[in-house]
Amino acid sequence: MGVARVHTRVTSEHGPVDIPVGATGTIVIDLAQASANWRALARHVAPAACGAVVKADAYGMGAARIIPALVAAGCRHFFVATPQEASAARELAPNSVIYVLDGLIPGTARDLMSIGAIPVLASLREIREWATYTSNHVNLPPAAVHIDTGLNRLGISEKEVAELSRDADLLARLNTSLIMSHLACADEAGHPMNREQLDKFNRLRAKLPFAPASIAASDGMMLSSEYHLDLVRPGYALFGGQATPGRMTPVRPVLRVSARILQVRDVAPGHFIGYSASYGARKRLRVATVAAGYADGLFRHASATNEDPGGLVSIRGRHAPIVGRVSMDLITVDVTHIDDPAPIPGDWVDLVGPDLAIETVGAGAKTIGYEVLTRWRPRFHRAYLEQGD
């Protein structure tokens, strides 16, 4: 037997989305806006190519829907983290170039070749293993080479670049489709490490046979055209992320997360709200209990005490503070200042939305917008907006 459905608010001007009447929370993802964001970024970096980082289930937005939308928008280069993600991406983008950022996990060369995925090789061990496997093929399958320029996470070192450059036999067995690195401080435009890494990358890649180059992800592509090189790799920006205050990426939000108010009550001065009695009312408050908690993806660090403010929600465009502890299924919100009309049970509260950016949500929980994007759980009803919806 089907569940009755009603219309509820959504994230864009494209129209309403059907939501089950019993849904306590919704996650609405605007595919049309994600596509528009990619096109805006591609225009910004032209003539460099613009790829898309779709690891971690497209930053939690749903790779099964995001990847086809980006393919339709014109994207032809996708970056994932794992072989499993590469296999799923190949089904969704059969004619695209797919890079695997985690590199060559031992024993996965055959699997990557079978799906036509390109490992981003980050050590001489990986390069040698790939070259040993591919040397039996008439047409060498492509691989990318990751050079570490200062992040000290993944990538071959300057010493390893020198060793590789002297190994003519190994280079002859390597079909390099991309040389890449990753910036450590791209969200700080004035940080000297950005220039240091770019200069080091250009110096080291010049020691290797020519191949297209990439160093910039979402923030790096906003530094200057020098950082665009041949290919940029936005991920966070595709979904409306703005990691750098005062330096706006030409994108708009894709995600809206909302939850229902279950109850509204008055709390008298001196009474406490939530677990551990960590928040006491200093004046009469009107408090709304909302059907969302850390089981749904909210941060417990967004809890508020009388000494430490927590996170915010948005009600009809007005911010309201979380008061007391975030619990598994519920939060309590001070709505004393919201009237005309006052919130009532059944009303929707935005946990992320047009008036509450993912960066603001992250700051309220002492984290970053990237984590806000990737943590939403399946209890909330998920819906997608497409062009024309």
C-alpha positions as CSV (number, residue, x, y, z in Angstrom):
1,M,0.0,0.0,0.0
2,G,1.5,3.4,-1.0
3,V,2.2,6.2,1.3
4,A,0.2,9.4,0.9
5,R,2.3,12.3,-0.4
6,V,2.2,16.1,-0.2
7,H,4.2,18.9,-1.5
8,T,6.8,20.7,0.6
9,R,9.4,23.4,0.2
10,V,12.4,22.8,-2.0
11,T,15.8,24.3,-2.8
12,S,15.3,26.1,-6.1
13,E,12.8,27.9,-8.3
14,H,12.2,24.7,-10.3
15,G,9.1,23.8,-8.4
16,P,7.8,21.5,-5.6
17,V,8.9,18.0,-4.7
18,D,6.6,15.3,-3.5
19,I,7.4,14.3,0.1
20,P,5.8,11.5,2.1
21,V,3.3,12.9,4.5
22,G,4.9,11.2,7.4
23,A,8.5,12.3,6.7
24,T,10.1,14.0,9.6
25,G,13.0,15.3,7.5
26,T,13.9,15.9,3.9
27,I,17.1,16.2,1.9
28,V,16.5,17.9,-1.4
29,I,19.3,18.1,-4.0
30,D,19.1,20.3,-7.0
31,L,20.7,18.5,-9.9
32,A,20.0,21.4,-12.3
33,Q,22.0,23.7,-10.0
34,A,24.8,21.2,-9.7
35,S,25.0,21.1,-13.5
36,A,24.9,24.9,-13.7
37,N,27.7,25.1,-11.1
38,W,29.9,22.9,-13.2
39,R,29.2,24.9,-16.3
40,A,30.1,28.1,-14.5
41,L,33.3,26.7,-13.2
42,A,34.2,25.4,-16.7
43,R,33.7,28.9,-18.1
44,H,35.8,30.3,-15.4
45,V,38.9,28.1,-16.1
46,A,38.6,27.9,-19.9
47,P,40.6,27.0,-21.9
48,A,41.7,24.6,-19.2
49,A,39.5,21.5,-18.9
50,C,37.1,21.2,-15.9
51,G,36.6,17.8,-14.3
52,A,34.6,16.8,-11.3
53,V,35.5,15.1,-8.0
54,V,32.7,12.8,-7.1
55,K,34.3,10.7,-4.4
56,A,32.4,9.8,-1.2
57,D,29.1,9.3,-3.1
58,A,29.5,12.7,-4.8
59,Y,30.2,14.3,-1.4
60,G,27.1,12.7,0.0
61,M,24.8,14.1,-2.7
62,G,24.4,10.7,-4.5
63,A,26.8,9.7,-7.2
64,A,24.1,7.8,-9.0
65,R,22.2,11.0,-9.8
66,I,25.1,13.6,-9.8
67,I,27.4,11.8,-12.2
68,P,24.8,11.5,-15.0
69,A,23.7,15.1,-14.5
70,L,27.3,16.3,-14.9
71,V,27.9,14.1,-18.0
72,A,24.8,15.7,-19.5
73,A,26.3,19.1,-18.7
74,G,29.5,18.2,-20.6
75,C,31.9,16.9,-17.9
76,R,34.2,14.2,-19.2
77,H,36.8,13.8,-16.4
78,F,35.8,12.3,-13.0
79,F,37.9,11.8,-9.9
80,V,36.9,9.2,-7.3
81,A,38.8,7.8,-4.3
82,T,38.5,4.0,-4.5
83,P,38.3,1.2,-7.0
84,Q,34.8,0.5,-5.9
85,E,33.8,4.1,-6.6
86,A,35.5,3.8,-10.0
87,S,33.5,0.8,-10.9
88,A,30.3,2.6,-10.0
89,A,31.3,5.7,-11.9
90,R,32.2,3.7,-15.0
91,E,28.6,2.4,-15.1
92,L,27.3,5.9,-14.9
93,A,29.8,7.6,-17.2
94,P,30.8,4.9,-19.8
95,N,32.7,7.2,-22.1
96,S,34.4,9.4,-19.5
97,V,37.9,9.5,-18.1
98,I,37.9,8.2,-14.5
99,Y,40.8,8.8,-12.1
100,V,41.3,6.9,-8.9
101,L,42.8,9.2,-6.3
102,D,43.8,6.5,-3.8
103,G,46.2,5.2,-6.4
104,L,47.1,1.6,-7.0
105,I,46.1,-0.5,-4.0
106,P,48.2,-3.7,-4.3
107,G,46.5,-6.3,-6.4
108,T,44.0,-4.0,-8.1
109,A,45.7,-3.3,-11.4
110,R,43.8,-5.9,-13.3
111,D,40.4,-4.7,-11.9
112,L,41.2,-1.0,-12.7
113,M,42.3,-2.0,-16.3
114,S,39.1,-4.1,-16.8
115,I,36.9,-1.0,-16.1
116,G,39.2,1.4,-17.8
117,A,39.9,3.4,-14.7
118,I,43.2,5.4,-14.3
119,P,45.1,5.1,-11.1
120,V,46.8,8.2,-9.7
121,L,50.2,6.6,-8.9
122,A,51.7,8.1,-5.7
123,S,54.9,6.1,-5.1
124,L,57.6,4.4,-7.0
125,R,56.2,1.1,-5.8
126,E,52.9,1.8,-7.4
127,I,54.6,3.0,-10.6
128,R,56.7,-0.1,-10.8
129,E,53.7,-2.4,-10.1
130,W,51.6,-0.7,-12.8
131,A,54.4,-0.7,-15.3
132,T,55.1,-4.4,-14.7
133,Y,51.5,-5.3,-15.3
134,T,51.0,-3.1,-18.3
135,S,54.2,-4.0,-20.1
136,N,52.5,-7.1,-21.5
137,H,50.0,-4.9,-23.4
138,V,50.6,-3.6,-26.9
139,N,48.9,-0.3,-26.1
140,L,50.0,0.8,-22.6
141,P,47.0,1.8,-20.5
142,P,47.2,5.3,-19.1
143,A,48.1,6.2,-15.5
144,A,48.4,9.5,-13.7
145,V,51.4,10.5,-11.5
146,H,50.9,12.4,-8.2
147,I,53.9,14.6,-7.1
148,D,54.0,15.6,-3.5
149,T,54.8,19.4,-3.4
150,G,54.4,19.9,0.3
151,L,51.2,18.4,1.6
152,N,53.0,15.3,2.8
153,R,50.0,13.1,2.3
154,L,50.2,11.2,-1.0
155,G,52.6,11.6,-3.9
156,I,56.1,10.9,-5.0
157,S,58.8,12.9,-3.4
158,E,61.4,15.2,-5.1
159,K,63.9,12.4,-4.7
160,E,61.6,9.9,-6.3
161,V,60.9,12.2,-9.2
162,A,64.7,12.4,-9.8
163,E,65.0,8.6,-9.6
164,L,62.1,8.1,-12.0
165,S,63.4,10.7,-14.5
166,R,66.7,8.7,-14.7
167,D,64.9,5.3,-15.3
168,A,64.4,5.3,-19.0
169,D,63.1,1.7,-19.1
170,L,60.5,2.4,-16.4
171,L,59.4,5.6,-18.2
172,A,59.1,3.7,-21.5
173,R,56.6,1.4,-19.8
174,L,54.5,4.3,-18.4
175,N,51.8,6.0,-20.4
176,T,51.3,9.1,-18.3
177,S,47.9,10.8,-19.0
178,L,48.2,13.3,-16.2
179,I,50.7,14.7,-13.7
180,M,49.0,16.2,-10.7
181,S,49.6,17.6,-7.2
182,H,47.4,19.0,-4.4
183,L,47.6,22.4,-2.7
184,A,47.7,22.6,1.1
185,C,46.5,26.2,1.7
186,A,44.4,27.1,-1.3
187,D,41.6,28.4,0.9
188,E,44.0,31.1,2.0
189,A,44.7,33.1,-1.1
190,G,47.7,35.0,0.4
191,H,49.4,32.0,1.9
192,P,53.0,31.8,0.5
193,M,52.8,28.0,0.3
194,N,50.5,28.3,-2.7
195,R,53.2,29.9,-4.9
196,E,55.8,27.6,-3.4
197,Q,53.9,24.5,-4.3
198,L,53.1,25.7,-7.8
199,D,56.7,26.6,-8.5
200,K,57.9,23.3,-7.1
201,F,55.3,21.4,-9.2
202,N,56.3,23.1,-12.4
203,R,60.0,22.4,-11.7
204,L,59.5,18.8,-10.9
205,R,57.1,17.9,-13.7
206,A,59.5,19.4,-16.2
207,K,61.9,16.5,-15.3
208,L,59.4,13.9,-16.6
209,P,58.0,13.3,-20.1
210,F,55.4,15.9,-21.0
211,A,51.8,15.2,-19.9
212,P,48.8,17.4,-19.1
213,A,49.1,18.9,-15.6
214,S,46.6,19.6,-12.7
215,I,47.1,21.2,-9.3
216,A,43.9,23.1,-8.5
217,A,40.8,21.8,-6.8
218,S,37.8,24.0,-5.8
219,D,39.8,26.7,-4.0
220,G,42.9,26.5,-6.1
221,M,41.0,27.2,-9.2
222,M,40.0,30.6,-7.7
223,L,43.6,31.7,-7.0
224,S,44.6,32.8,-10.5
225,S,44.8,31.4,-14.0
226,E,48.4,30.3,-13.4
227,Y,46.9,27.5,-11.2
228,H,44.5,26.2,-13.8
229,L,47.2,24.5,-16.0
230,D,45.5,21.9,-18.2
231,L,42.8,20.5,-15.9
232,V,41.0,21.6,-12.7
233,R,39.3,19.3,-10.2
234,P,36.4,20.9,-8.4
235,G,34.5,18.9,-5.8
236,Y,33.2,21.0,-3.0
237,A,32.4,23.9,-5.2
238,L,30.1,21.8,-7.4
239,F,27.7,21.6,-4.6
240,G,27.8,25.3,-3.7
241,G,30.7,25.2,-1.3
242,Q,32.4,28.5,-0.5
243,A,35.4,27.7,1.6
244,T,37.1,31.1,1.5
245,P,35.4,34.1,3.0
246,G,35.5,37.1,0.8
247,R,36.5,35.2,-2.3
248,M,33.3,33.9,-3.9
249,T,33.3,31.0,-6.3
250,P,30.7,31.5,-9.0
251,V,28.3,28.8,-7.7
252,R,25.1,28.5,-5.8
253,P,23.9,26.0,-3.2
254,V,22.6,22.6,-4.3
255,L,21.5,21.1,-0.9
256,R,18.6,21.9,1.3
257,V,17.9,19.8,4.5
258,S,14.7,20.4,6.5
259,A,13.0,18.9,9.5
260,R,9.6,19.2,11.1
261,I,8.7,20.9,14.3
262,L,7.1,18.4,16.6
263,Q,6.1,20.6,19.6
264,V,6.4,24.2,20.8
265,R,6.5,25.0,24.5
266,D,7.2,27.8,26.9
267,V,10.1,27.4,29.2
268,A,10.2,29.6,32.4
269,P,13.3,31.4,33.7
270,G,15.5,29.1,35.7
271,H,14.3,25.9,34.0
272,F,16.7,23.7,32.0
273,I,16.5,22.4,28.4
274,G,17.9,19.1,27.3
275,Y,20.3,16.5,28.6
276,S,22.7,17.2,31.4
277,A,20.9,20.5,32.3
278,S,23.6,22.3,30.4
279,Y,21.4,25.1,29.1
280,G,19.2,27.1,31.5
281,A,16.6,29.6,30.5
282,R,17.6,33.1,31.8
283,K,14.3,34.6,30.6
284,R,11.0,33.1,29.4
285,L,11.6,31.3,26.2
286,R,9.5,29.8,23.4
287,V,11.2,26.6,22.4
288,A,10.5,24.4,19.4
289,T,11.4,20.7,19.5
290,V,12.5,19.6,16.0
291,A,12.7,16.0,14.6
292,A,16.4,15.9,13.8
293,G,19.4,14.7,15.7
294,Y,22.8,13.2,15.4
295,A,21.3,10.0,14.0
296,D,20.2,12.1,11.0
297,G,23.6,13.8,10.5
298,L,23.5,16.8,12.8
299,F,26.6,17.4,14.8
300,R,26.5,16.9,18.6
301,H,29.1,19.7,18.7
302,A,26.3,22.0,17.6
303,S,24.9,21.7,21.1
304,A,24.6,24.9,23.1
305,T,25.3,25.7,26.8
306,N,24.9,29.0,28.6
307,E,28.6,29.6,28.1
308,D,29.1,28.2,24.6
309,P,26.6,29.0,21.8
310,G,25.9,26.2,19.4
311,G,24.5,25.9,15.9
312,L,21.6,27.6,14.1
313,V,18.5,26.6,12.1
314,S,16.5,28.8,9.8
315,I,12.7,29.3,9.9
316,R,11.2,31.2,7.1
317,G,14.5,33.0,6.5
318,R,15.2,33.9,10.1
319,H,17.9,32.2,12.1
320,A,17.1,30.5,15.4
321,P,19.7,29.1,17.8
322,I,19.9,25.6,19.0
323,V,19.6,25.5,22.8
324,G,20.7,22.6,24.9
325,R,22.1,19.3,23.7
326,V,21.7,17.8,20.3
327,S,20.3,14.3,21.0
328,M,19.9,11.3,18.7
329,D,16.5,12.2,17.3
330,L,15.7,15.8,18.5
331,I,17.0,19.3,18.9
332,T,15.5,22.2,20.8
333,V,15.4,25.6,19.2
334,D,14.8,29.1,20.7
335,V,11.9,30.6,18.5
336,T,11.0,33.3,21.0
337,H,11.8,36.1,18.4
338,I,10.0,34.5,15.5
339,D,6.4,35.6,15.1
340,D,3.9,36.7,12.4
341,P,3.1,33.8,12.4
342,A,4.8,32.0,15.3
343,P,6.1,28.5,14.5
344,I,3.7,25.6,15.1
345,P,4.0,21.8,15.0
346,G,4.3,20.6,11.5
347,D,6.2,23.6,10.3
348,W,9.5,23.0,8.5
349,V,12.9,24.1,9.8
350,D,15.9,24.4,7.6
351,L,19.1,22.7,8.9
352,V,20.8,23.7,5.7
353,G,19.2,25.9,3.1
354,P,19.1,29.2,1.1
355,D,19.4,31.2,4.3
356,L,21.8,28.9,6.2
357,A,24.9,28.0,4.2
358,I,26.8,24.8,4.8
359,E,29.8,26.9,6.1
360,T,27.6,28.5,8.7
361,V,26.3,25.1,9.8
362,G,29.9,23.9,10.0
363,A,31.1,26.8,12.0
364,G,28.2,26.3,14.5
365,A,29.6,22.7,15.1
366,K,33.3,23.7,15.0
367,T,33.9,21.9,11.7
368,I,33.8,22.7,8.0
369,G,31.2,22.7,5.2
370,Y,32.8,19.6,3.6
371,E,31.8,17.5,6.6
372,V,28.3,19.0,6.6
373,L,27.8,17.8,3.0
374,T,28.9,14.3,3.6
375,R,27.2,13.2,6.8
376,W,23.4,13.2,6.1
377,R,21.8,9.8,7.0
378,P,19.0,7.9,5.2
379,R,16.2,8.4,7.7
380,F,15.4,11.7,6.0
381,H,13.5,11.4,2.8
382,R,15.8,12.2,-0.2
383,A,14.5,13.9,-3.3
384,Y,16.1,15.4,-6.5
385,L,15.2,18.4,-8.5
386,E,15.9,18.2,-12.2
387,Q,15.5,20.9,-14.9
388,G,11.8,21.4,-15.5
389,D,10.6,19.9,-12.3
